[in-house]
Amino acid sequence: QVQLVESGGGLVQPGGSLRLSCAASANIFSMYTMGWYRQAPDKQRELVASISRGGSTNYPDSVKGRFTISRDVAKNTLYLQMNSLKPEDTAVYYCNAHLLIKDYWGQGTQVTVSS
């Protein structure tokens, strides 16, 4: 069983930055594709960044150039650096670990972008 715990959310002004962290209960980065998803009120959950076992990253156009996913294997921790935040980035952000038919989720951390 994999446990994921997110942290780092909060309130930030438009144009500001936040870094989210996701601590994994085990060294899973060599096996799992890791991702960050977000869900805004009344919207579907959407992928905002992913990193494969080999380290390849992927971003949708909505965050490309502003968000960066990374991982620290020694600390079993996944990160999401978010820059140039916009009000439309407001959502609950979730960490995900995916392997074949297995999906593990964290509890989520709220990010609010508002002046």
Buried (B, 14 or more C-beta within 10 A) or exposed (E): EBEBBBBBBEEBEEEBEBEBBBBBEEEBBEEBBBBBBBBBEEEEBEBBBBBBEEEEEBBEEEBEEBBBBBBEEEEBBBBBBBBEBEEEBBBBBBBBBBEEEEEBBBEBBEBBBEE
